Amino acid sequence: MNKRYIQNVHNIQNIHRPGNGFISLQEAARISGYTQHHLGLLCRQKKLKAERIGRQWFTKKIWVTEY
């Protein structure tokens, strides 16, 4: 396995750790009423605060409601 893959797996495990508040864009779409695709666009445009791990974006409920 390459180093980058191992780092991404570690980061994803940290994102899913209980209590840190991160949610997937799929869950954020259910909360906000925006589509997952649109939220991804907002993340790429840096209009919505989010963390990218590998190919996946994660955000927080508070960041979605602030937007």
C-alpha positions in Angstrom: 0.0 0.0 0.0 1.2 3.5 -0.7 1.6 6.1 1.9 -1.1 8.4 0.6 -3.7 5.6 0.7 -2.8 4.8 4.4 -3.0 8.5 5.3 -6.5 8.8 3.6 -7.8 5.8 5.5 -6.5 7.2 8.8 -8.1 10.6 8.0 -11.5 9.1 7.1 -11.4 7.1 10.4 -10.8 10.4 12.2 -13.7 12.1 10.4 -16.1 9.4 11.4 -15.0 9.5 15.1 -18.1 10.3 17.2 -18.3 13.8 18.6 -16.3 15.6 16.0 -19.4 16.8 14.2 -18.4 15.9 10.6 -21.1 14.6 8.2 -21.1 13.5 4.6 -22.5 15.6 1.9 -25.2 13.1 1.5 -26.4 13.8 5.0 -25.9 17.5 4.6 -28.1 17.4 1.5 -30.9 15.8 3.6 -30.6 18.5 6.2 -30.3 21.5 3.9 -32.5 20.7 1.0 -29.7 21.3 -1.5 -28.5 18.4 -3.6 -25.3 16.6 -2.8 -24.0 17.7 -6.2 -24.7 21.4 -5.4 -23.0 21.1 -2.0 -20.0 19.6 -3.6 -19.8 22.5 -6.0 -20.0 24.9 -3.0 -17.2 23.0 -1.3 -15.0 23.2 -4.4 -15.8 27.0 -4.7 -14.9 27.4 -1.0 -18.3 28.9 -0.3 -19.2 26.1 2.1 -16.6 25.1 4.8 -15.6 21.5 4.3 -12.7 19.0 4.5 -11.8 16.8 1.6 -10.5 13.3 2.3 -9.5 11.5 -0.9 -12.4 12.0 -3.2 -15.0 12.6 -0.4 -16.1 15.9 1.1 -17.2 16.2 4.8 -18.7 19.2 6.4 -20.4 20.0 9.7 -24.1 20.8 10.4 -23.2 24.2 11.8 -21.3 25.1 8.6 -24.3 24.0 6.5 -26.7 26.1 8.5 -24.3 29.1 8.4 -24.3 28.9 4.7 
